[in-house]
Amino acid sequence: MAAALTPTPDATTPQTQLPQVTELRNPGMPLDLNWVLGAQANTSAIERRAGTIGARRSVKKAHQAAWLLRAVTCMDLTTLSGDDTDRRVARLCAKARQPVAPALLDALGMDPITTGAVCVYHEMIPAAVAALEGTNIPVAAVSTGFPAGLSPFELRLREIEMSVAAGATEIDIVISRRHVLSGNWQALYDEMSAMREACGDAHVKAILATGELGSLRNVARASLVCMMAGADFIKTSTGKESVNATLPVSLVMIRAIRDYFDHTGIRVGYKPAGGISKAKDAVTYLALIKEELGDRWLRPDLFRFGASSLLNDIERQLEHYVTGNYSAGYRHATS
């Protein structure tokens, strides 16, 4: 099982600053409005396709355990609460270092694993950087007036620069939803380009807040514009909207990623966030990625779960596989 889960870097591809990254960054491209406006979304067909994933893809026993371990390695372990403290972040980082109990990993024949990153507010970056010293686990920071993205534009850019200076190597930015809702694609492109430039060497994840974009067509077009402007990842949600990650939205976004790859040869990552708290849901999302984008996207440099409680349920499912018994949820607290 261990061999099947170990990423195999492509030796011909230059490394970037993140240890798990083996792809060239997305350099972006000029805004192509013909391509953007040509993007459509057949809602009924998308919903039918999305509805078949969980029903057709069922993995059991050792295969399920392997998929769940992969999900752990692709997880942005997250705390975004108003009462976050340095101690809470330190506990979260300790969990990121050792997300699954060593005894379970030994029983599964697995080497130690970590989560894909730790995601925090700007103020918590120093605590996260200190707690993760000596590891290859990136610190991701939510920025640009998260979650609404309505602070002055100059302040949003400055926040990005400050987060990078504080040690964040990934920045999760939020777009201005009004640009999408009014169809002002040039404004969205310019905004995203400026944020990408402000990130410097830090990878940028563009949060679309899909629950507030009005239609799946808008989701498809916003995805393309953000990728054209240089986003390294596109992400569904802040986790603060009334509707967060869903399978139909995910299908639209990953098909936009596939379309972008077909046109440019550049792989852009995908991050569903918000509302994914069950192990079976994680497997469903991984199956969707595998079917639509292929195995290469099933690695942490191209796929992440935005999650805070998902790890708890995955640990319980792994313990059930190894011991035949479910443990109490409090035994797997994340912070």
Phi, psi and chi 1 to 4 in degrees:
 res  aa     phi    psi   chi1   chi2   chi3   chi4
   1 MET       -  -36.9 -170.8 -175.1  -53.0      -
   2 ALA   -61.4  -41.7      -      -      -      -
   3 ALA   -63.9  -36.0      -      -      -      -
   4 ALA   -68.5  -23.8      -      -      -      -
   5 LEU   -98.7   -6.4  -71.0  169.6      -      -
   6 THR   -85.1  119.7  -56.9      -      -      -
   7 PRO   -60.4  144.0  -21.2   32.5      -      -
   8 THR  -114.2   99.6  -54.2      -      -      -
   9 PRO   -61.6  147.3  -20.4   32.3      -      -
  10 ASP   -83.2  112.4 -179.4   -7.7      -      -
  11 ALA   -65.8  -17.0      -      -      -      -
  12 THR   -87.2   -7.7   66.0      -      -      -
  13 THR  -100.6  129.1  -53.5      -      -      -
  14 PRO   -61.5  142.9  -19.1   30.5      -      -
  15 GLN   -79.6  146.8  -65.7  -76.6  -25.5      -
  16 THR  -106.7 -167.0   64.0      -      -      -
  17 GLN   -74.4  -18.2   83.9  -77.5   -2.8      -
  18 LEU   -89.2  132.5  -61.1 -178.2      -      -
  19 PRO   -59.0  -32.7  -22.8   32.7      -      -
  20 GLN   -89.9    1.6   73.9  -87.9   33.2      -
  21 VAL   -91.3  128.1  172.8      -      -      -
  22 THR  -124.6    8.2   58.1      -      -      -
  23 GLU  -105.1  149.6  -68.2  -72.0  -29.3      -
  24 LEU   -65.6  143.3  -69.3  172.1      -      -
  25 ARG   -66.9  156.2  -69.3 -170.1   67.1 -175.9
  26 ASN   -73.2  112.8  176.3   22.2      -      -
  27 PRO   -79.5   -9.8   31.1  -35.0      -      -
  28 GLY    79.6 -177.3      -      -      -      -
  29 MET  -161.4  165.7   57.4  174.6  -76.9      -
  30 PRO   -60.2  147.6  -23.5   34.1      -      -
  31 LEU   -63.4  124.1  178.1   62.6      -      -
  32 ASP  -110.0   93.1 -174.8  -19.9      -      -
  33 LEU   -67.6  -30.1  -78.5  176.1      -      -
  34 ASN   -61.9  -42.1  -71.4  -29.5      -      -
  35 TRP   -65.7  -46.1 -176.1    3.2      -      -
  36 VAL   -61.6  -50.4  172.1      -      -      -
  37 LEU   -72.0  -17.9  -64.0  177.5      -      -
  38 GLY   -80.8  -10.4      -      -      -      -
  39 ALA   -74.1  126.0      -      -      -      -
  40 GLN  -126.3  169.3  -58.9  -66.0  -30.1      -
  41 ALA  -143.6  116.8      -      -      -      -
  42 ASN   -86.6   96.6 -175.8  -31.5      -      -
  43 THR   -58.7  -45.9  -59.9      -      -      -
  44 SER   -64.2  -40.6   59.7      -      -      -
  45 ALA   -67.7  -39.4      -      -      -      -
  46 ILE   -63.9  -44.2  -69.2  165.8      -      -
  47 GLU   -65.9  -36.7  -69.3  175.1  -14.1      -
  48 ARG   -64.0  -45.9  -76.8 -162.4  -55.4  -87.0
  49 ARG   -62.3  -45.8  167.4   73.4  174.7  107.3
  50 ALA   -62.7  -34.1      -      -      -      -
  51 GLY   -70.4  -16.7      -      -      -      -
  52 THR   -87.1  -17.4   66.5      -      -      -
  53 ILE   -62.7  -56.3  -61.1  -63.5      -      -
  54 GLY   -64.9  -31.0      -      -      -      -
  55 ALA   -75.5  -33.8      -      -      -      -
  56 ARG   -92.8  -25.0  -68.4 -169.9  -60.9  106.9
  57 ARG  -106.6  100.3  -64.8  -58.4  177.7 -166.0
  58 SER  -125.8  117.7  179.0      -      -      -
  59 VAL  -112.3  143.9  -68.5      -      -      -
  60 LYS  -129.0  161.3  -57.5  -65.4 -176.3 -176.9
  61 LYS    52.6 -124.6  -61.1 -177.0  179.3  179.8
  62 ALA   -62.7  -36.2      -      -      -      -
  63 HIS   -65.3  -41.1  -63.5  -71.7      -      -
  64 GLN   -64.5  -43.0 -177.4 -174.2   57.7      -
  65 ALA   -59.7  -40.7      -      -      -      -
  66 ALA   -64.4  -43.7      -      -      -      -
  67 TRP   -63.3  -39.1  -80.4   82.0      -      -
  68 LEU   -68.5  -37.0  -67.2  179.0      -      -
  69 LEU   -65.4  -39.1  -71.8  168.2      -      -
  70 ARG   -61.1  -41.2  173.8   53.1   58.5   90.3
  71 ALA   -59.5  -39.0      -      -      -      -
  72 VAL   -60.7  -43.7  172.3      -      -      -
  73 THR   -68.7  -16.7   67.4      -      -      -
  74 CYS  -104.7   23.1  -66.2      -      -      -
  75 MET  -104.4  131.7 -168.6  176.9  -63.5      -
  76 ASP   -90.1   97.1  -79.7    2.4      -      -
  77 LEU   -68.5  124.5 -156.1   56.8      -      -
  78 THR  -128.6  138.8  -58.0      -      -      -
  79 THR  -135.7  119.3 -179.1      -      -      -
  80 LEU  -134.8   60.9  -63.1  172.1      -      -
  81 SER  -113.8  151.0  -60.5      -      -      -
  82 GLY   -66.3  -19.2      -      -      -      -
  83 ASP  -104.1   23.4   57.4   -6.9      -      -
  84 ASP   -60.1  143.5  -78.8  -17.9      -      -
  85 THR  -132.4  166.5   64.2      -      -      -
  86 ASP   -58.3  -38.4  -72.4   -1.0      -      -
  87 ARG   -66.6  -42.2  -76.5 -168.7  175.0 -174.3
  88 ARG   -61.9  -44.1  173.6 -179.1  -72.5  175.4
  89 VAL   -63.4  -39.6  170.2      -      -      -
  90 ALA   -62.7  -40.0      -      -      -      -
  91 ARG   -66.5  -39.8  -69.9 -165.5  -61.3  -90.4
  92 LEU   -62.7  -40.9 -168.7   75.8      -      -
  93 CYS   -67.4  -35.2  -68.6      -      -      -
  94 ALA   -62.6  -37.6      -      -      -      -
  95 LYS   -68.7  -37.3 -170.3   67.4  174.4  176.6
  96 ALA   -63.7  -36.6      -      -      -      -
  97 ARG   -65.9  -38.2  -74.5  170.7  172.4  -99.8
  98 GLN  -136.6   74.3 -174.4  178.2  -68.1      -
  99 PRO   -73.0  -22.0   25.6  -33.4      -      -
 100 VAL  -125.4  136.4  179.1      -      -      -
 101 ALA   -56.2  136.2      -      -      -      -
 102 PRO   -54.4  -36.6  -26.7   35.2      -      -
 103 ALA   -62.9  -37.8      -      -      -      -
 104 LEU   -67.8  -42.2  -76.1  179.2      -      -
 105 LEU   -63.4  -40.6  -68.1  176.4      -      -
 106 ASP   -60.8  -43.6  -71.8  -15.9      -      -
 107 ALA   -64.8  -28.1      -      -      -      -
 108 LEU   -90.5   -3.3  -67.3  165.7      -      -
 109 GLY    71.7   30.1      -      -      -      -
 110 MET  -108.5  144.6  -78.7  -68.3  -63.4      -
 111 ASP   -74.7  166.5  -67.1  -29.8      -      -
 112 PRO   -57.6  145.2  -26.0   35.3      -      -
 113 ILE  -128.6  164.6   61.4  174.3      -      -
 114 THR  -130.2  170.0   70.3      -      -      -
 115 THR   -77.0  169.3   63.3      -      -      -
 116 GLY   -71.7  -32.3      -      -      -      -
 117 ALA  -169.8  171.6      -      -      -      -
 118 VAL  -118.4  130.6  169.5      -      -      -
 119 CYS  -116.0  125.9 -175.1      -      -      -
 120 VAL  -141.9  171.1  -65.5      -      -      -
 121 TYR   -72.1  162.0  -83.0  118.5      -      -
 122 HIS   -52.8  -45.5  169.7   80.7      -      -
 123 GLU   -61.4  -23.0  -73.5  -65.1  -54.7      -
 124 MET   -95.0    1.2  -63.8  -67.3  106.5      -
 125 ILE   -59.7  -49.2  -65.9  172.9      -      -
 126 PRO   -57.4  -40.3  -26.2   36.5      -      -
 127 ALA   -64.0  -40.5      -      -      -      -
 128 ALA   -68.9  -42.7      -      -      -      -
 129 VAL   -61.0  -42.9  169.1      -      -      -
 130 ALA   -64.8  -41.7      -      -      -      -
 131 ALA   -71.5  -23.1      -      -      -      -
 132 LEU  -102.6    8.3  -66.4  173.9      -      -
 133 GLU   -56.9  134.7 -175.2  176.7    2.5      -
 134 GLY    89.2    0.0      -      -      -      -
 135 THR  -112.3  172.3   74.0      -      -      -
 136 ASN  -101.4   17.9  -71.1  -28.3      -      -
 137 ILE   -84.3  119.5  -56.0  171.2      -      -
 138 PRO   -71.2  152.2  -12.6   27.1      -      -
 139 VAL   -99.8  123.2  173.9      -      -      -
 140 ALA  -105.6  140.9      -      -      -      -
 141 ALA  -124.1  135.0      -      -      -      -
 142 VAL   -80.6  138.6  -65.2      -      -      -
 143 SER  -143.6 -172.5 -164.6      -      -      -
 144 THR    60.1   48.8   61.8      -      -      -
 145 GLY    69.5   33.1      -      -      -      -
 146 PHE   -55.0  137.8  179.2   94.0      -      -
 147 PRO   -96.0  -14.3   33.3  -35.1      -      -
 148 ALA   -79.7  -31.4      -      -      -      -
 149 GLY    68.4   34.0      -      -      -      -
 150 LEU  -114.3   11.0  -68.6  175.1      -      -
 151 SER   -76.5  162.9   54.5      -      -      -
 152 PRO   -54.0  142.4  -28.2   36.3      -      -
 153 PHE   -59.4  -41.3 -173.7   60.4      -      -
 154 GLU   -62.2  -35.5  -67.2   76.8    9.9      -
 155 LEU   -69.8  -35.9  -66.7 -177.4      -      -
 156 ARG   -64.9  -42.2  -76.1 -177.6  -85.3  162.0
 157 LEU   -65.8  -39.8  -65.2 -179.7      -      -
 158 ARG   -65.1  -37.2 -179.0   60.5 -178.2  144.3
 159 GLU   -62.1  -41.1 -174.0 -179.5   -0.6      -
 160 ILE   -58.8  -49.9  -68.0  172.5      -      -
 161 GLU   -60.8  -39.3  -65.6  167.3   -8.9      -
 162 MET   -68.1  -37.9  -68.9  174.9   66.2      -
 163 SER   -66.6  -40.6  -68.1      -      -      -
 164 VAL   -64.1  -43.6  173.5      -      -      -
 165 ALA   -63.2  -30.3      -      -      -      -
 166 ALA   -78.5  -10.9      -      -      -      -
 167 GLY   121.1    1.0      -      -      -      -
 168 ALA   -73.1  132.7      -      -      -      -
 169 THR  -106.6   -0.9   51.8      -      -      -
 170 GLU  -137.3  137.1  -60.1 -179.5    1.5      -
 171 ILE  -123.5  123.3  -56.8  -66.1      -      -
 172 ASP   -97.0  107.4  -70.2   27.9      -      -
 173 ILE  -101.1  158.6   64.1   94.8      -      -
 174 VAL  -113.8  136.7  -71.4      -      -      -
 175 ILE   -83.4  163.9   67.3  168.2      -      -
 176 SER   -82.1  110.0  -62.7      -      -      -
 177 ARG   -61.9  -29.6  -73.3   69.4  137.8  174.0
 178 ARG   -61.0  -31.4   66.4 -175.8 -177.0  -82.1
 179 HIS   -64.4  -37.9  -64.6  -32.4      -      -
 180 VAL   -71.2  -46.7  178.9      -      -      -
 181 LEU   -65.7  -27.7  -64.8  172.2      -      -
 182 SER   -96.6   -0.7   62.1      -      -      -
 183 GLY    70.3   24.7      -      -      -      -
 184 ASN   -90.7   77.4 -167.2  -16.8      -      -
 185 TRP   -71.2  -30.6  -55.7  113.3      -      -
 186 GLN   -64.0  -41.6 -175.1   66.8   57.3      -
 187 ALA   -64.8  -40.2      -      -      -      -
 188 LEU   -64.4  -43.1  177.5   61.3      -      -
 189 TYR   -61.7  -46.2  178.3   86.8      -      -
 190 ASP   -63.9  -41.7  -67.8  -16.6      -      -
 191 GLU   -61.7  -48.7  174.9 -175.1   81.4      -
 192 MET   -64.3  -40.2 -176.7   69.0 -122.3      -
 193 SER   -61.0  -43.3  -63.7      -      -      -
 194 ALA   -65.3  -38.5      -      -      -      -
 195 MET   -68.7  -39.5  -69.6  177.1  178.1      -
 196 ARG   -60.6  -42.2  165.8   70.9  157.2   80.0
 197 GLU   -66.0  -39.1 -177.1  176.8   -1.4      -
 198 ALA   -65.8  -26.1      -      -      -      -
 199 CYS   -72.4  -21.3  -74.2      -      -      -
 200 GLY    58.7 -124.3      -      -      -      -
 201 ASP   -80.2  -12.1  -69.8  -24.9      -      -
 202 ALA   -73.1  137.9      -      -      -      -
 203 HIS   -73.4  144.7  -79.0 -138.5      -      -
 204 VAL  -116.6  129.7   56.4      -      -      -
 205 LYS  -108.0  122.1  -53.6 -170.4 -164.6   88.6
 206 ALA   -91.9  115.0      -      -      -      -
 207 ILE   -87.6  118.8  -53.2  172.9      -      -
 208 LEU   -86.2  -17.6  -55.9 -171.8      -      -
 209 ALA    51.9   58.3      -      -      -      -
 210 THR   -60.2  -26.7   54.1      -      -      -
 211 GLY   -67.5  -11.2      -      -      -      -
 212 GLU  -115.0   12.2  -62.3  177.5  -11.6      -
 213 LEU   -96.5   -6.7  -64.2 -171.0      -      -
 214 GLY    92.1  -35.8      -      -      -      -
 215 SER  -159.2  159.4   69.2      -      -      -
 216 LEU   -67.6  -30.4  -68.6  177.5      -      -
 217 ARG   -61.6  -43.2 -177.1  179.1   66.4 -178.8
 218 ASN   -62.9  -36.9  -81.3  -14.2      -      -
 219 VAL   -61.0  -45.8  170.9      -      -      -
 220 ALA   -61.6  -45.6      -      -      -      -
 221 ARG   -69.3  -41.6  -66.7  177.7  176.8 -179.4
 222 ALA   -63.5  -37.1      -      -      -      -
 223 SER   -60.5  -47.0  -62.5      -      -      -
 224 LEU   -63.4  -44.2  -72.8  173.1      -      -
 225 VAL   -62.6  -43.5  172.1      -      -      -
 226 CYS   -64.9  -37.8  -73.8      -      -      -
 227 MET   -68.4  -40.8  -71.2 -173.0  -73.5      -
 228 MET   -60.0  -31.1  -69.8  175.6 -175.0      -
 229 ALA   -85.8   -0.3      -      -      -      -
 230 GLY   106.8   12.5      -      -      -      -
 231 ALA   -62.1  134.5      -      -      -      -
 232 ASP   -81.4  -29.5  -63.8  -62.4      -      -
 233 PHE  -135.2  151.5  -94.3   72.3      -      -
 234 ILE  -116.3  140.5   52.6  174.2      -      -
 235 LYS  -129.6  142.5  174.3  179.8  170.8 -177.5
 236 THR   -67.2  -51.4   58.1      -      -      -
 237 SER  -148.2  164.2  -36.2      -      -      -
 238 THR   -83.9  -17.1   64.7      -      -      -
 239 GLY    88.2   -3.5      -      -      -      -
 240 LYS  -105.3   -6.7  -51.2  -65.3 -174.4 -179.3
 241 GLU   -79.5  165.8  -65.6   89.3   55.9      -
 242 SER   -70.7  -29.3   58.1      -      -      -
 243 VAL  -124.0  125.3  177.9      -      -      -
 244 ASN  -113.0 -132.2  -65.5  -67.1      -      -
 245 ALA   -66.4  132.9      -      -      -      -
 246 THR  -135.7  160.6   67.1      -      -      -
 247 LEU   -67.1  -41.4  -72.3  173.4      -      -
 248 PRO   -60.0  -44.7  -27.4   37.5      -      -
 249 VAL   -61.9  -41.7  159.1      -      -      -
 250 SER   -62.0  -40.6  -66.2      -      -      -
 251 LEU   -61.6  -43.8 -175.6   59.2      -      -
 252 VAL   -62.0  -45.0  170.1      -      -      -
 253 MET   -69.7  -41.2  -67.3  176.5   69.5      -
 254 ILE   -75.0  -25.6   63.2 -178.9      -      -
 255 ARG   -72.5  -31.0  -75.5 -174.8  173.0  174.0
 256 ALA   -65.8  -39.2      -      -      -      -
 257 ILE   -62.1  -43.3  -71.1  171.8      -      -
 258 ARG   -64.3  -40.7 -172.1  174.4   66.2 -168.2
 259 ASP   -63.3  -42.5 -164.0   21.5      -      -
 260 TYR   -63.9  -41.8 -170.9   78.9      -      -
 261 PHE   -63.4  -41.7  175.0   70.1      -      -
 262 ASP   -62.2  -35.0  -71.0  -17.6      -      -
 263 HIS   -80.8  -34.5  -82.6   74.6      -      -
 264 THR  -118.1  -19.3   67.1      -      -      -
 265 GLY    78.3    7.7      -      -      -      -
 266 ILE  -102.8  129.0  -62.4  -65.4      -      -
 267 ARG   -89.8  126.0  -68.4 -177.0  174.0   93.1
 268 VAL  -110.1  142.5  172.9      -      -      -
 269 GLY   -82.9  167.2      -      -      -      -
 270 TYR  -133.6  139.3  177.2   62.0      -      -
 271 LYS  -137.7  104.8  179.6  177.9  174.6  179.8
 272 PRO   -79.5  137.2   28.8  -31.2      -      -
 273 ALA  -142.8  141.4      -      -      -      -
 274 GLY    92.2  119.5      -      -      -      -
 275 GLY    86.3   -0.7      -      -      -      -
 276 ILE   -98.5  100.4  -55.2  172.0      -      -
 277 SER  -126.5   -5.3   59.6      -      -      -
 278 LYS  -112.6  143.6  -61.6  -61.6 -178.4 -176.0
 279 ALA   -58.8  -40.1      -      -      -      -
 280 LYS   -64.5  -32.3   63.8  179.3 -178.9  179.9
 281 ASP   -68.5  -38.0  -65.4  -28.7      -      -
 282 ALA   -60.9  -42.9      -      -      -      -
 283 VAL   -63.8  -38.5  172.7      -      -      -
 284 THR   -62.5  -44.3  -62.1      -      -      -
 285 TYR   -64.8  -40.3  -85.3   89.9      -      -
 286 LEU   -63.4  -39.1  -70.4  171.6      -      -
 287 ALA   -64.5  -39.1      -      -      -      -
 288 LEU   -62.7  -43.9 -179.3   63.0      -      -
 289 ILE   -62.7  -45.2  -67.1  -66.4      -      -
 290 LYS   -60.1  -43.4  179.7  178.4  175.9   65.9
 291 GLU   -72.6  -37.4  -69.8 -169.1   -0.2      -
 292 GLU   -90.9  -33.0  -67.5  -72.1  -25.7      -
 293 LEU  -118.2  -24.1  -68.1  174.8      -      -
 294 GLY   100.9  171.9      -      -      -      -
 295 ASP   -62.5  -30.2  -70.4  -13.7      -      -
 296 ARG   -59.4  -29.7  178.4   61.1 -170.2   86.8
 297 TRP   -80.4   -2.4  -94.6  -92.5      -      -
 298 LEU   -92.6   39.6  -67.2  174.8      -      -
 299 ARG  -130.9  156.0  -59.8 -179.5 -170.0  176.4
 300 PRO   -66.5  -15.6   17.9  -30.0      -      -
 301 ASP   -79.1  -10.2   62.7  -33.8      -      -
 302 LEU  -129.9   -4.7  -71.3  174.5      -      -
 303 PHE  -147.8  133.8 -178.4   73.8      -      -
 304 ARG  -140.0  146.7  -60.1  -77.2 -179.4   81.3
 305 PHE   -97.4  131.1  -73.2  106.6      -      -
 306 GLY   -86.8  107.7      -      -      -      -
 307 ALA  -147.2  149.0      -      -      -      -
 308 SER  -125.1  -36.6   53.4      -      -      -
 309 SER  -106.1   -8.5   58.5      -      -      -
 310 LEU   -60.4  -40.4  174.6   60.9      -      -
 311 LEU   -59.6  -36.9 -179.6   55.9      -      -
 312 ASN   -56.6  -48.4 -175.1  -60.5      -      -
 313 ASP   -71.0  -35.7 -166.9   51.6      -      -
 314 ILE   -62.1  -43.3  -72.3  178.0      -      -
 315 GLU   -60.4  -41.4  -79.0 -166.4  -80.3      -
 316 ARG   -63.3  -39.5  -66.2 -175.1   70.0 -120.7
 317 GLN   -68.4  -38.2  -62.1  -59.0  -34.5      -
 318 LEU   -66.2  -40.4  -69.7  172.6      -      -
 319 GLU   -65.6  -36.4 -173.7  156.4  -27.4      -
 320 HIS   -64.6  -39.3  180.0  -95.0      -      -
 321 TYR   -63.5  -40.5  170.0   68.1      -      -
 322 VAL   -78.0  -41.8  169.7      -      -      -
 323 THR  -106.4  -18.6   67.9      -      -      -
 324 GLY    85.3    2.5      -      -      -      -
 325 ASN  -129.2  146.5  -61.6  -54.8      -      -
 326 TYR   -88.0  136.9  -76.3  109.6      -      -
 327 SER   -94.1  162.0   60.6      -      -      -
 328 ALA   -68.1  143.0      -      -      -      -
 329 GLY   -58.6  -32.6      -      -      -      -
 330 TYR   -66.6  -16.1   66.4   79.2      -      -
 331 ARG   -73.2  -10.5  -66.6 -170.3   58.2 -131.4
 332 HIS  -124.6   37.0  -52.1  -70.3      -      -
 333 ALA   -62.5  146.3      -      -      -      -
 334 THR   -98.5  -19.2   55.0      -      -      -
 335 SER  -156.5      -   62.7      -      -      -
